[in-house]
Amino acid sequence: MNDISVLLKIGGAGIILLVLDKVLTSSGKGEIAAITNIAGVVIILLMIVSIIGDLFSTLKTMFIM
């Protein structure tokens, strides 16, 4: 996976979460906005976990021959 594409996906998800939070908060649905924020953070963390897994597998192949 390309590094720039991952950064753009995370940035895009952050912008979408920001817009959803503002819309839901201004319409008086703060609880749903909080749930949306938590779900977005979980999705972003799942993206990062896969990247860290790739990093560890690369380090393993580098040091264990």
JOSULRA-V94274 format. One record per run of one state. SS is the DSSP state (H for helix, E for strand, C for the rest). FROM is the first residue (numbers start at 1). LEN is the number of residues. If there is no record, write none. Layout:
ss = [SS & SS]
from = [FROM & FROM]
len = [LEN & LEN]
This chain:
ss = [C & H & C & H & C]
from = [1 & 3 & 27 & 30 & 64]
len = [2 & 24 & 3 & 34 & 2]
